[in-house]
Amino acid sequence: NLKGVSANKSFSTTFTVTPENTIGEKIYNLGNKQWDIPELKDLLEKTLTKEEKVHNFRLTHKFPDIGEKLMLLNASRNDHTSMILLVITDITSQERAYSTLKESAKSVDKIAGFIVGREIKMVELKAEIANLKKSISESLPKS
């Protein structure tokens, strides 16, 4: 029936729900129905009826009070109890850090490209100066 049997402190803290309000409550009704997410329903129904395991399913959802969260879901059914173990990992901050790191790497690549281009130009200019010096010295009368 997809009702909560337990919720750990991390879940309660991250998603601002109390364990007391989670236990016995249908997952879709948690937090004023903010967990009424079609992808989550589909995922849990498949796990329950087809006994499929879910491994690292990425789900993004905007919660009214806590904002957008990117979560990694893992779920499997326990055949002896017909219960589903659902593990939700909030990876929002890790994804933001990764995106920031990617953007920083792009900036570093641009700067490195500029520096390398500048160094190549310096080498070319030094060679041109050397050629000009040689040309000037060859054109001067010899004493």
N, CA, C and O atoms as CSV, one atom per row, in Angstrom:
chain,resi,resn,atom,element,x,y,z
A,1,ASN,N,N,0.815,-1.208,0.000
A,1,ASN,CA,C,0.000,0.000,0.000
A,1,ASN,C,C,0.856,1.269,0.000
A,1,ASN,O,O,0.331,2.380,0.070
A,2,LEU,N,N,2.183,1.093,-0.079
A,2,LEU,CA,C,3.157,2.191,-0.184
A,2,LEU,C,C,3.075,3.199,0.957
A,2,LEU,O,O,3.207,4.406,0.756
A,3,LYS,N,N,2.853,2.672,2.159
A,3,LYS,CA,C,2.860,3.521,3.351
A,3,LYS,C,C,4.219,3.421,4.023
A,3,LYS,O,O,4.860,2.370,4.011
A,4,GLY,N,N,4.644,4.528,4.608
A,4,GLY,CA,C,5.937,4.568,5.284
A,4,GLY,C,C,5.955,3.703,6.524
A,4,GLY,O,O,5.017,3.718,7.321
A,5,VAL,N,N,7.024,2.954,6.680
A,5,VAL,CA,C,7.207,2.134,7.871
A,5,VAL,C,C,8.238,2.793,8.781
A,5,VAL,O,O,8.143,2.710,10.006
A,6,SER,N,N,9.222,3.448,8.169
A,6,SER,CA,C,10.212,4.202,8.935
A,6,SER,C,C,10.862,5.229,8.028
A,6,SER,O,O,10.802,5.134,6.802
A,7,ALA,N,N,11.478,6.203,8.655
A,7,ALA,CA,C,12.227,7.224,7.925
A,7,ALA,C,C,13.387,7.639,8.818
A,7,ALA,O,O,13.217,7.879,10.014
A,8,ASN,N,N,14.554,7.717,8.224
A,8,ASN,CA,C,15.705,8.082,9.051
A,8,ASN,C,C,15.781,9.594,9.264
A,8,ASN,O,O,15.059,10.362,8.628
A,9,LYS,N,N,16.659,9.999,10.161
A,9,LYS,CA,C,16.782,11.410,10.528
A,9,LYS,C,C,17.205,12.259,9.333
A,9,LYS,O,O,16.742,13.387,9.169
A,10,SER,N,N,18.079,11.715,8.510
A,10,SER,CA,C,18.553,12.454,7.339
A,10,SER,C,C,17.394,12.799,6.398
A,10,SER,O,O,17.299,13.925,5.909
A,11,PHE,N,N,16.525,11.834,6.151
A,11,PHE,CA,C,15.346,12.077,5.307
A,11,PHE,C,C,14.464,13.146,5.937
A,11,PHE,O,O,14.034,14.088,5.270
A,12,SER,N,N,14.205,12.988,7.216
A,12,SER,CA,C,13.336,13.934,7.923
A,12,SER,C,C,13.906,15.345,7.881
A,12,SER,O,O,13.176,16.311,7.661
A,13,THR,N,N,15.199,15.456,8.092
A,13,THR,CA,C,15.849,16.772,8.094
A,13,THR,C,C,15.861,17.380,6.696
A,13,THR,O,O,15.491,18.540,6.515
A,14,THR,N,N,16.283,16.598,5.716
A,14,THR,CA,C,16.398,17.111,4.349
A,14,THR,C,C,15.058,17.551,3.795
A,14,THR,O,O,14.956,18.603,3.165
A,15,PHE,N,N,14.037,16.753,4.025
A,15,PHE,CA,C,12.747,17.012,3.394
A,15,PHE,C,C,11.706,17.587,4.359
A,15,PHE,O,O,10.512,17.614,4.061
A,16,THR,N,N,12.171,18.035,5.493
A,16,THR,CA,C,11.343,18.690,6.517
A,16,THR,C,C,10.029,17.957,6.803
A,16,THR,O,O,8.943,18.534,6.748
A,17,VAL,N,N,10.170,16.681,7.104
A,17,VAL,CA,C,9.034,15.883,7.573
A,17,VAL,C,C,9.460,15.197,8.865
A,17,VAL,O,O,10.644,14.935,9.075
A,18,THR,N,N,8.513,14.915,9.711
A,18,THR,CA,C,8.845,14.227,10.957
A,18,THR,C,C,8.607,12.729,10.774
A,18,THR,O,O,7.733,12.323,10.008
A,19,PRO,N,N,9.387,11.913,11.480
A,19,PRO,CA,C,9.156,10.464,11.392
A,19,PRO,C,C,7.727,10.097,11.788
A,19,PRO,O,O,7.137,9.180,11.216
A,20,GLU,N,N,7.175,10.812,12.763
A,20,GLU,CA,C,5.811,10.524,13.210
A,20,GLU,C,C,4.792,10.752,12.092
A,20,GLU,O,O,3.800,10.032,11.985
A,21,ASN,N,N,5.051,11.760,11.264
A,21,ASN,CA,C,4.137,12.048,10.156
A,21,ASN,C,C,4.411,11.174,8.941
A,21,ASN,O,O,3.629,11.168,7.990
A,22,THR,N,N,5.504,10.444,8.964
A,22,THR,CA,C,5.884,9.593,7.837
A,22,THR,C,C,5.356,8.173,8.013
A,22,THR,O,O,4.858,7.563,7.067
A,23,ILE,N,N,5.469,7.662,9.215
A,23,ILE,CA,C,5.087,6.275,9.481
A,23,ILE,C,C,3.564,6.121,9.364
A,23,ILE,O,O,2.788,6.835,9.999
A,24,GLY,N,N,3.178,5.160,8.526
A,24,GLY,CA,C,1.760,4.884,8.302
A,24,GLY,C,C,1.124,5.761,7.240
A,24,GLY,O,O,-0.028,5.543,6.863
A,25,GLU,N,N,1.855,6.741,6.757
A,25,GLU,CA,C,1.331,7.664,5.742
A,25,GLU,C,C,1.784,7.204,4.358
A,25,GLU,O,O,2.934,6.809,4.166
A,26,LYS,N,N,0.869,7.262,3.409
A,26,LYS,CA,C,1.219,6.929,2.036
A,26,LYS,C,C,2.277,7.916,1.548
A,26,LYS,O,O,2.156,9.119,1.784
A,27,ILE,N,N,3.298,7.427,0.880
A,27,ILE,CA,C,4.421,8.278,0.485
A,27,ILE,C,C,3.974,9.477,-0.338
A,27,ILE,O,O,4.557,10.557,-0.238
A,28,TYR,N,N,2.941,9.288,-1.150
A,28,TYR,CA,C,2.483,10.385,-2.007
A,28,TYR,C,C,1.823,11.514,-1.218
A,28,TYR,O,O,1.686,12.628,-1.724
A,29,ASN,N,N,1.415,11.230,0.019
A,29,ASN,CA,C,0.745,12.236,0.842
A,29,ASN,C,C,1.699,12.993,1.763
A,29,ASN,O,O,1.291,13.944,2.430
A,30,LEU,N,N,2.961,12.581,1.805
A,30,LEU,CA,C,3.915,13.222,2.711
A,30,LEU,C,C,4.076,14.699,2.377
A,30,LEU,O,O,4.021,15.103,1.216
A,31,GLY,N,N,4.276,15.498,3.429
A,31,GLY,CA,C,4.541,16.925,3.249
A,31,GLY,C,C,3.498,17.633,2.414
A,31,GLY,O,O,3.833,18.333,1.459
A,32,ASN,N,N,2.230,17.458,2.767
A,32,ASN,CA,C,1.128,18.072,2.008
A,32,ASN,C,C,1.142,17.682,0.535
A,32,ASN,O,O,0.954,18.513,-0.353
A,33,LYS,N,N,1.369,16.411,0.308
A,33,LYS,CA,C,1.352,15.802,-1.038
A,33,LYS,C,C,2.479,16.291,-1.958
A,33,LYS,O,O,2.363,16.213,-3.181
A,34,GLN,N,N,3.569,16.796,-1.363
A,34,GLN,CA,C,4.672,17.229,-2.223
A,34,GLN,C,C,5.456,16.051,-2.795
A,34,GLN,O,O,6.308,16.236,-3.664
A,35,TRP,N,N,5.176,14.853,-2.315
A,35,TRP,CA,C,5.802,13.649,-2.879
A,35,TRP,C,C,4.889,12.973,-3.905
A,35,TRP,O,O,5.160,11.852,-4.336
A,36,ASP,N,N,3.833,13.638,-4.288
A,36,ASP,CA,C,2.919,13.113,-5.311
A,36,ASP,C,C,3.556,13.399,-6.682
A,36,ASP,O,O,3.133,14.290,-7.419
A,37,ILE,N,N,4.582,12.611,-6.987
A,37,ILE,CA,C,5.415,12.824,-8.173
A,37,ILE,C,C,5.174,11.665,-9.146
A,37,ILE,O,O,5.426,10.513,-8.794
A,38,PRO,N,N,4.693,11.947,-10.360
A,38,PRO,CA,C,4.371,10.870,-11.307
A,38,PRO,C,C,5.515,9.872,-11.552
A,38,PRO,O,O,5.282,8.665,-11.608
A,39,GLU,N,N,6.751,10.379,-11.698
A,39,GLU,CA,C,7.884,9.467,-11.935
A,39,GLU,C,C,8.112,8.542,-10.743
A,39,GLU,O,O,8.460,7.373,-10.911
A,40,LEU,N,N,7.913,9.071,-9.549
A,40,LEU,CA,C,8.074,8.263,-8.339
A,40,LEU,C,C,6.982,7.205,-8.268
A,40,LEU,O,O,7.259,6.053,-7.932
A,41,LYS,N,N,5.756,7.576,-8.577
A,41,LYS,CA,C,4.645,6.612,-8.579
A,41,LYS,C,C,4.934,5.470,-9.547
A,41,LYS,O,O,4.786,4.297,-9.202
A,42,ASP,N,N,5.346,5.823,-10.753
A,42,ASP,CA,C,5.649,4.824,-11.772
A,42,ASP,C,C,6.760,3.887,-11.301
A,42,ASP,O,O,6.677,2.668,-11.455
A,43,LEU,N,N,7.778,4.476,-10.735
A,43,LEU,CA,C,8.926,3.717,-10.245
A,43,LEU,C,C,8.516,2.726,-9.154
A,43,LEU,O,O,8.896,1.556,-9.203
A,44,LEU,N,N,7.759,3.182,-8.192
A,44,LEU,CA,C,7.353,2.321,-7.075
A,44,LEU,C,C,6.353,1.253,-7.514
A,44,LEU,O,O,6.390,0.123,-7.027
A,45,GLU,N,N,5.468,1.613,-8.427
A,45,GLU,CA,C,4.508,0.618,-8.938
A,45,GLU,C,C,5.246,-0.511,-9.659
A,45,GLU,O,O,4.919,-1.684,-9.480
A,46,LYS,N,N,6.236,-0.156,-10.469
A,46,LYS,CA,C,7.019,-1.181,-11.170
A,46,LYS,C,C,7.764,-2.062,-10.186
A,46,LYS,O,O,7.844,-3.279,-10.354
A,47,THR,N,N,8.307,-1.433,-9.160
A,47,THR,CA,C,9.043,-2.198,-8.151
A,47,THR,C,C,8.106,-3.142,-7.414
A,47,THR,O,O,8.472,-4.278,-7.115
A,48,LEU,N,N,6.903,-2.677,-7.121
A,48,LEU,CA,C,5.947,-3.471,-6.362
A,48,LEU,C,C,5.321,-4.581,-7.202
A,48,LEU,O,O,5.227,-5.719,-6.743
A,49,THR,N,N,4.895,-4.269,-8.412
A,49,THR,CA,C,4.159,-5.244,-9.210
A,49,THR,C,C,5.054,-6.135,-10.075
A,49,THR,O,O,4.792,-7.330,-10.209
A,50,LYS,N,N,6.089,-5.569,-10.652
A,50,LYS,CA,C,6.947,-6.349,-11.546
A,50,LYS,C,C,8.215,-6.836,-10.867
A,50,LYS,O,O,9.045,-7.518,-11.469
A,51,GLU,N,N,8.344,-6.470,-9.601
A,51,GLU,CA,C,9.510,-6.853,-8.817
A,51,GLU,C,C,10.817,-6.413,-9.471
A,51,GLU,O,O,11.826,-7.116,-9.409
A,52,GLU,N,N,10.779,-5.249,-10.091
A,52,GLU,CA,C,11.990,-4.697,-10.688
A,52,GLU,C,C,12.774,-3.939,-9.624
A,52,GLU,O,O,12.194,-3.285,-8.758
A,53,LYS,N,N,14.087,-4.034,-9.700
A,53,LYS,CA,C,14.929,-3.225,-8.825
A,53,LYS,C,C,15.235,-1.921,-9.533
A,53,LYS,O,O,15.374,-1.878,-10.756
A,54,VAL,N,N,15.336,-0.893,-8.774
A,54,VAL,CA,C,15.676,0.415,-9.318
A,54,VAL,C,C,17.062,0.760,-8.821
A,54,VAL,O,O,17.344,0.686,-7.626
A,55,HIS,N,N,17.927,1.139,-9.753
A,55,HIS,CA,C,19.306,1.453,-9.388
A,55,HIS,C,C,19.675,2.836,-9.920
A,55,HIS,O,O,19.713,3.061,-11.130
A,56,ASN,N,N,19.945,3.751,-9.000
A,56,ASN,CA,C,20.407,5.099,-9.331
A,56,ASN,C,C,19.518,5.834,-10.334
A,56,ASN,O,O,20.000,6.384,-11.324
A,57,PHE,N,N,18.239,5.832,-10.066
A,57,PHE,CA,C,17.290,6.581,-10.886
A,57,PHE,C,C,17.355,8.044,-10.457
A,57,PHE,O,O,17.158,8.364,-9.285
A,58,ARG,N,N,17.633,8.928,-11.416
A,58,ARG,CA,C,17.742,10.367,-11.125
A,58,ARG,C,C,16.357,11.015,-11.222
A,58,ARG,O,O,15.643,10.862,-12.213
A,59,LEU,N,N,16.011,11.728,-10.178
A,59,LEU,CA,C,14.712,12.390,-10.128
A,59,LEU,C,C,14.910,13.823,-9.638
A,59,LEU,O,O,15.486,14.059,-8.576
A,60,THR,N,N,14.425,14.762,-10.426
A,60,THR,CA,C,14.456,16.166,-10.026
A,60,THR,C,C,13.038,16.595,-9.715
A,60,THR,O,O,12.110,16.330,-10.479
A,61,HIS,N,N,12.883,17.261,-8.582
A,61,HIS,CA,C,11.549,17.719,-8.195
A,61,HIS,C,C,11.681,19.015,-7.406
A,61,HIS,O,O,12.590,19.178,-6.592
A,62,LYS,N,N,10.763,19.923,-7.665
A,62,LYS,CA,C,10.749,21.188,-6.922
A,62,LYS,C,C,9.744,21.082,-5.793
A,62,LYS,O,O,8.540,20.961,-6.021
A,63,PHE,N,N,10.254,21.129,-4.577
A,63,PHE,CA,C,9.418,21.066,-3.392
A,63,PHE,C,C,9.042,22.495,-2.985
A,63,PHE,O,O,9.882,23.392,-3.047
A,64,PRO,N,N,7.790,22.714,-2.569
A,64,PRO,CA,C,7.337,24.076,-2.249
A,64,PRO,C,C,8.181,24.785,-1.187
A,64,PRO,O,O,8.481,25.970,-1.334
A,65,ASP,N,N,8.562,24.089,-0.138
A,65,ASP,CA,C,9.251,24.758,0.978
A,65,ASP,C,C,10.773,24.713,0.887
A,65,ASP,O,O,11.442,25.619,1.383
A,66,ILE,N,N,11.332,23.676,0.264
A,66,ILE,CA,C,12.794,23.517,0.273
A,66,ILE,C,C,13.434,23.710,-1.095
A,66,ILE,O,O,14.656,23.646,-1.223
A,67,GLY,N,N,12.624,23.945,-2.111
A,67,GLY,CA,C,13.167,24.213,-3.447
A,67,GLY,C,C,13.437,22.945,-4.238
A,67,GLY,O,O,12.999,21.853,-3.876
A,68,GLU,N,N,14.171,23.122,-5.326
A,68,GLU,CA,C,14.439,22.006,-6.231
A,68,GLU,C,C,15.504,21.082,-5.650
A,68,GLU,O,O,16.529,21.524,-5.132
A,69,LYS,N,N,15.229,19.805,-5.754
A,69,LYS,CA,C,16.159,18.781,-5.273
A,69,LYS,C,C,16.408,17.785,-6.396
A,69,LYS,O,O,15.499,17.408,-7.135
A,70,LEU,N,N,17.653,17.374,-6.501
A,70,LEU,CA,C,18.016,16.297,-7.408
A,70,LEU,C,C,18.325,15.096,-6.531
A,70,LEU,O,O,19.197,15.143,-5.663
A,71,MET,N,N,17.594,14.026,-6.778
A,71,MET,CA,C,17.710,12.847,-5.917
A,71,MET,C,C,18.091,11.628,-6.733
A,71,MET,O,O,17.761,11.517,-7.914
A,72,LEU,N,N,18.780,10.734,-6.089
A,72,LEU,CA,C,19.126,9.450,-6.664
A,72,LEU,C,C,18.313,8.417,-5.896
A,72,LEU,O,O,18.427,8.308,-4.675
A,73,LEU,N,N,17.481,7.651,-6.626
A,73,LEU,CA,C,16.597,6.681,-5.980
A,73,LEU,C,C,17.054,5.262,-6.256
A,73,LEU,O,O,17.423,4.916,-7.378
A,74,ASN,N,N,17.022,4.464,-5.233
A,74,ASN,CA,C,17.270,3.034,-5.342
A,74,ASN,C,C,16.131,2.348,-4.609
A,74,ASN,O,O,15.766,2.734,-3.498
A,75,ALA,N,N,15.578,1.330,-5.241
A,75,ALA,CA,C,14.446,0.637,-4.622
A,75,ALA,C,C,14.502,-0.845,-4.961
A,75,ALA,O,O,14.876,-1.247,-6.062
A,76,SER,N,N,14.118,-1.632,-3.976
A,76,SER,CA,C,13.996,-3.067,-4.223
A,76,SER,C,C,12.912,-3.630,-3.304
A,76,SER,O,O,12.640,-3.106,-2.224
A,77,ARG,N,N,12.318,-4.694,-3.769
A,77,ARG,CA,C,11.214,-5.316,-3.025
A,77,ARG,C,C,11.750,-6.489,-2.219
A,77,ARG,O,O,12.560,-7.281,-2.702
A,78,ASN,N,N,11.291,-6.580,-1.009
A,78,ASN,CA,C,11.596,-7.725,-0.161
A,78,ASN,C,C,10.467,-8.727,-0.353
A,78,ASN,O,O,9.332,-8.486,0.059
A,79,ASP,N,N,10.788,-9.849,-0.981
A,79,ASP,CA,C,9.748,-10.831,-1.301
A,79,ASP,C,C,9.071,-11.418,-0.065
A,79,ASP,O,O,7.900,-11.791,-0.130
A,80,HIS,N,N,9.776,-11.507,1.049
A,80,HIS,CA,C,9.205,-12.121,2.250
A,80,HIS,C,C,8.165,-11.228,2.911
A,80,HIS,O,O,7.228,-11.719,3.541
A,81,THR,N,N,8.328,-9.930,2.771
A,81,THR,CA,C,7.407,-9.012,3.448
A,81,THR,C,C,6.554,-8.206,2.472
A,81,THR,O,O,5.635,-7.501,2.890
A,82,SER,N,N,6.850,-8.303,1.186
A,82,SER,CA,C,6.193,-7.489,0.153
A,82,SER,C,C,6.359,-5.994,0.425
A,82,SER,O,O,5.514,-5.179,0.056
A,83,MET,N,N,7.461,-5.662,1.072
A,83,MET,CA,C,7.766,-4.258,1.339
A,83,MET,C,C,8.832,-3.790,0.363
A,83,MET,O,O,9.601,-4.589,-0.173
A,84,ILE,N,N,8.864,-2.500,0.144
A,84,ILE,CA,C,9.873,-1.901,-0.722
A,84,ILE,C,C,10.833,-1.106,0.153
A,84,ILE,O,O,10.422,-0.309,0.997
A,85,LEU,N,N,12.113,-1.343,-0.070
A,85,LEU,CA,C,13.124,-0.509,0.556
A,85,LEU,C,C,13.452,0.582,-0.454
A,85,LEU,O,O,13.954,0.304,-1.543
A,86,LEU,N,N,13.167,1.808,-0.087
A,86,LEU,CA,C,13.423,2.951,-0.956
A,86,LEU,C,C,14.514,3.796,-0.319
A,86,LEU,O,O,14.367,4.284,0.802
A,87,VAL,N,N,15.604,3.960,-1.045
A,87,VAL,CA,C,16.711,4.785,-0.570
A,87,VAL,C,C,16.760,6.028,-1.449
A,87,VAL,O,O,16.899,5.946,-2.669
A,88,ILE,N,N,16.645,7.167,-0.803
A,88,ILE,CA,C,16.662,8.450,-1.514
A,88,ILE,C,C,17.908,9.203,-1.072
A,88,ILE,O,O,18.092,9.493,0.110
A,89,THR,N,N,18.753,9.510,-2.039
A,89,THR,CA,C,19.963,10.264,-1.748
A,89,THR,C,C,19.850,11.635,-2.398
A,89,THR,O,O,19.700,11.749,-3.614
A,90,ASP,N,N,19.922,12.662,-1.579
A,90,ASP,CA,C,19.870,14.035,-2.092
A,90,ASP,C,C,21.257,14.387,-2.631
A,90,ASP,O,O,22.214,14.526,-1.869
A,91,ILE,N,N,21.352,14.529,-3.951
A,91,ILE,CA,C,22.643,14.850,-4.576
A,91,ILE,C,C,22.636,16.272,-5.157
A,91,ILE,O,O,23.436,16.596,-6.035
A,92,THR,N,N,21.746,17.093,-4.667
A,92,THR,CA,C,21.618,18.462,-5.182
A,92,THR,C,C,22.924,19.232,-5.048
A,92,THR,O,O,23.408,19.804,-6.024
A,93,SER,N,N,23.496,19.252,-3.857
A,93,SER,CA,C,24.716,20.043,-3.655
A,93,SER,C,C,25.892,19.463,-4.423
A,93,SER,O,O,26.733,20.213,-4.921
A,94,GLN,N,N,25.967,18.127,-4.528
A,94,GLN,CA,C,27.052,17.516,-5.300
A,94,GLN,C,C,26.942,17.890,-6.776
A,94,GLN,O,O,27.948,18.179,-7.425
A,95,GLU,N,N,25.711,17.885,-7.305
A,95,GLU,CA,C,25.512,18.242,-8.716
A,95,GLU,C,C,25.838,19.710,-8.964
A,95,GLU,O,O,26.426,20.060,-9.987
A,96,ARG,N,N,25.455,20.559,-8.028
A,96,ARG,CA,C,25.787,21.984,-8.171
A,96,ARG,C,C,27.295,22.185,-8.146
A,96,ARG,O,O,27.841,22.954,-8.937
A,97,ALA,N,N,27.961,21.490,-7.234
A,97,ALA,CA,C,29.420,21.598,-7.151
A,97,ALA,C,C,30.061,21.073,-8.437
A,97,ALA,O,O,31.017,21.662,-8.942
A,98,TYR,N,N,29.542,19.984,-8.954
A,98,TYR,CA,C,30.069,19.416,-10.197
A,98,TYR,C,C,29.871,20.389,-11.360
A,98,TYR,O,O,30.775,20.578,-12.174
A,99,SER,N,N,28.693,21.004,-11.438
A,99,SER,CA,C,28.424,21.976,-12.499
A,99,SER,C,C,29.362,23.179,-12.388
A,99,SER,O,O,29.883,23.666,-13.391
A,100,THR,N,N,29.569,23.648,-11.166
A,100,THR,CA,C,30.486,24.764,-10.946
A,100,THR,C,C,31.900,24.378,-11.355
A,100,THR,O,O,32.614,25.167,-11.975
A,101,LEU,N,N,32.295,23.176,-11.009
A,101,LEU,CA,C,33.626,22.680,-11.368
A,101,LEU,C,C,33.785,22.581,-12.884
A,101,LEU,O,O,34.832,22.932,-13.430
A,102,LYS,N,N,32.740,22.100,-13.560
A,102,LYS,CA,C,32.781,22.017,-15.029
A,102,LYS,C,C,32.913,23.400,-15.652
A,102,LYS,O,O,33.696,23.595,-16.582
A,103,GLU,N,N,32.148,24.355,-15.140
A,103,GLU,CA,C,32.226,25.722,-15.658
A,103,GLU,C,C,33.606,26.323,-15.396
A,103,GLU,O,O,34.158,27.018,-16.249
A,104,SER,N,N,34.156,26.054,-14.221
A,104,SER,CA,C,35.495,26.546,-13.897
A,104,SER,C,C,36.529,25.929,-14.829
A,104,SER,O,O,37.451,26.609,-15.280
A,105,ALA,N,N,36.376,24.652,-15.114
A,105,ALA,CA,C,37.307,23.976,-16.025
A,105,ALA,C,C,37.233,24.593,-17.419
A,105,ALA,O,O,38.258,24.735,-18.087
A,106,LYS,N,N,36.031,24.959,-17.865
A,106,LYS,CA,C,35.883,25.613,-19.167
A,106,LYS,C,C,36.617,26.954,-19.165
A,106,LYS,O,O,37.290,27.302,-20.135
A,107,SER,N,N,36.482,27.698,-18.079
A,107,SER,CA,C,37.165,28.989,-17.971
A,107,SER,C,C,38.680,28.804,-17.974
A,107,SER,O,O,39.403,29.543,-18.642
A,108,VAL,N,N,39.147,27.822,-17.231
A,108,VAL,CA,C,40.581,27.536,-17.189
A,108,VAL,C,C,41.073,27.140,-18.582
A,108,VAL,O,O,42.148,27.565,-19.004
A,109,ASP,N,N,40.301,26.339,-19.286
A,109,ASP,CA,C,40.679,25.946,-20.654
A,109,ASP,C,C,40.783,27.164,-21.567
A,109,ASP,O,O,41.707,27.269,-22.373
A,110,LYS,N,N,39.832,28.080,-21.435
A,110,LYS,CA,C,39.869,29.299,-22.255
A,110,LYS,C,C,41.106,30.126,-21.942
A,110,LYS,O,O,41.789,30.601,-22.849
A,111,ILE,N,N,41.396,30.297,-20.654
A,111,ILE,CA,C,42.566,31.069,-20.242
A,111,ILE,C,C,43.845,30.379,-20.715
A,111,ILE,O,O,44.761,31.030,-21.217
A,112,ALA,N,N,43.900,29.050,-20.550
A,112,ALA,CA,C,45.082,28.303,-20.999
A,112,ALA,C,C,45.253,28.447,-22.505
A,112,ALA,O,O,46.374,28.610,-22.988
A,113,GLY,N,N,44.162,28.390,-23.243
A,113,GLY,CA,C,44.219,28.565,-24.698
A,113,GLY,C,C,44.732,29.949,-25.061
A,113,GLY,O,O,45.519,30.103,-25.995
A,114,PHE,N,N,44.286,30.952,-24.322
A,114,PHE,CA,C,44.749,32.317,-24.558
A,114,PHE,C,C,46.251,32.426,-24.269
A,114,PHE,O,O,46.994,33.010,-25.058
A,115,ILE,N,N,46.694,31.871,-23.149
A,115,ILE,CA,C,48.104,31.940,-22.766
A,115,ILE,C,C,48.976,31.207,-23.780
A,115,ILE,O,O,50.018,31.720,-24.185
A,116,VAL,N,N,48.561,30.018,-24.190
A,116,VAL,CA,C,49.326,29.260,-25.179
A,116,VAL,C,C,49.391,30.025,-26.494
A,116,VAL,O,O,50.446,30.111,-27.121
A,117,GLY,N,N,48.245,30.585,-26.909
A,117,GLY,CA,C,48.222,31.380,-28.137
A,117,GLY,C,C,49.161,32.575,-28.047
A,117,GLY,O,O,49.854,32.910,-29.009
A,118,ARG,N,N,49.175,33.206,-26.891
A,118,ARG,CA,C,50.059,34.359,-26.679
A,118,ARG,C,C,51.524,33.945,-26.713
A,118,ARG,O,O,52.355,34.645,-27.291
A,119,GLU,N,N,51.843,32.816,-26.100
A,119,GLU,CA,C,53.231,32.323,-26.101
A,119,GLU,C,C,53.684,31.980,-27.521
A,119,GLU,O,O,54.817,32.265,-27.906
A,120,ILE,N,N,52.797,31.373,-28.283
A,120,ILE,CA,C,53.128,31.043,-29.683
A,120,ILE,C,C,53.404,32.325,-30.455
A,120,ILE,O,O,54.343,32.394,-31.247
A,121,LYS,N,N,52.572,33.347,-30.215
A,121,LYS,CA,C,52.767,34.630,-30.894
A,121,LYS,C,C,54.100,35.254,-30.480
A,121,LYS,O,O,54.789,35.839,-31.315
A,122,MET,N,N,54.471,35.138,-29.201
A,122,MET,CA,C,55.748,35.673,-28.722
A,122,MET,C,C,56.921,34.991,-29.421
A,122,MET,O,O,57.877,35.653,-29.824
A,123,VAL,N,N,56.847,33.672,-29.563
A,123,VAL,CA,C,57.906,32.928,-30.257
A,123,VAL,C,C,58.007,33.406,-31.704
A,123,VAL,O,O,59.103,33.617,-32.222
A,124,GLU,N,N,56.854,33.572,-32.350
A,124,GLU,CA,C,56.845,34.051,-33.740
A,124,GLU,C,C,57.444,35.453,-33.849
A,124,GLU,O,O,58.222,35.732,-34.762
A,125,LEU,N,N,57.079,36.334,-32.913
A,125,LEU,CA,C,57.618,37.699,-32.930
A,125,LEU,C,C,59.126,37.719,-32.675
A,125,LEU,O,O,59.853,38.487,-33.305
A,126,LYS,N,N,59.596,36.875,-31.752
A,126,LYS,CA,C,61.044,36.799,-31.492
A,126,LYS,C,C,61.791,36.330,-32.741
A,126,LYS,O,O,62.862,36.844,-33.064
A,127,ALA,N,N,61.219,35.355,-33.433
A,127,ALA,CA,C,61.842,34.877,-34.670
A,127,ALA,C,C,61.846,35.978,-35.721
A,127,ALA,O,O,62.825,36.144,-36.449
A,128,GLU,N,N,60.757,36.728,-35.801
A,128,GLU,CA,C,60.675,37.829,-36.764
A,128,GLU,C,C,61.699,38.917,-36.425
A,128,GLU,O,O,62.345,39.458,-37.323
A,129,ILE,N,N,61.848,39.237,-35.153
A,129,ILE,CA,C,62.849,40.233,-34.723
A,129,ILE,C,C,64.249,39.751,-35.076
A,129,ILE,O,O,65.066,40.522,-35.579
A,130,ALA,N,N,64.527,38.469,-34.811
A,130,ALA,CA,C,65.856,37.916,-35.142
A,130,ALA,C,C,66.115,38.023,-36.641
A,130,ALA,O,O,67.213,38.387,-37.060
A,131,ASN,N,N,65.106,37.705,-37.446
A,131,ASN,CA,C,65.250,37.804,-38.907
A,131,ASN,C,C,65.479,39.249,-39.336
A,131,ASN,O,O,66.305,39.513,-40.210
A,132,LEU,N,N,64.759,40.180,-38.732
A,132,LEU,CA,C,64.938,41.592,-39.056
A,132,LEU,C,C,66.335,42.079,-38.674
A,132,LEU,O,O,66.966,42.806,-39.442
A,133,LYS,N,N,66.825,41.686,-37.493
A,133,LYS,CA,C,68.184,42.052,-37.067
A,133,LYS,C,C,69.212,41.525,-38.049
A,133,LYS,O,O,70.144,42.229,-38.439
A,134,LYS,N,N,69.028,40.280,-38.438
A,134,LYS,CA,C,69.953,39.669,-39.393
A,134,LYS,C,C,69.905,40.408,-40.722
A,134,LYS,O,O,70.940,40.692,-41.325
A,135,SER,N,N,68.707,40.713,-41.167
A,135,SER,CA,C,68.536,41.416,-42.443
A,135,SER,C,C,69.169,42.803,-42.391
A,135,SER,O,O,69.809,43.238,-43.348
A,136,ILE,N,N,68.981,43.506,-41.248
A,136,ILE,CA,C,69.566,44.835,-41.089
A,136,ILE,C,C,71.093,44.746,-41.068
A,136,ILE,O,O,71.779,45.535,-41.718
A,137,SER,N,N,71.610,43.788,-40.321
A,137,SER,CA,C,73.072,43.677,-40.212
A,137,SER,C,C,73.689,43.285,-41.552
A,137,SER,O,O,74.816,43.685,-41.844
A,138,GLU,N,N,72.994,42.531,-42.351
A,138,GLU,CA,C,73.514,42.143,-43.664
A,138,GLU,C,C,73.446,43.324,-44.647
A,138,GLU,O,O,74.248,43.405,-45.578
A,139,SER,N,N,72.498,44.227,-44.438
A,139,SER,CA,C,72.370,45.346,-45.359
A,139,SER,C,C,73.272,46.522,-44.990
A,139,SER,O,O,73.444,47.433,-45.800
A,140,LEU,N,N,73.839,46.524,-43.817
A,140,LEU,CA,C,74.752,47.603,-43.404
A,140,LEU,C,C,76.108,47.407,-44.101
A,140,LEU,O,O,76.573,46.283,-44.288
A,141,PRO,N,N,76.731,48.551,-44.483
A,141,PRO,CA,C,78.049,48.423,-45.092
A,141,PRO,C,C,79.045,47.870,-44.087
A,141,PRO,O,O,79.007,48.194,-42.900
A,142,LYS,N,N,79.935,47.028,-44.594
A,142,LYS,CA,C,80.921,46.410,-43.707
A,142,LYS,C,C,82.123,47.346,-43.595
A,142,LYS,O,O,82.570,47.892,-44.604
A,143,SER,N,N,82.621,47.529,-42.462
A,143,SER,CA,C,83.752,48.420,-42.313
A,143,SER,C,C,85.054,47.712,-42.185
A,143,SER,O,O,86.096,48.355,-42.052
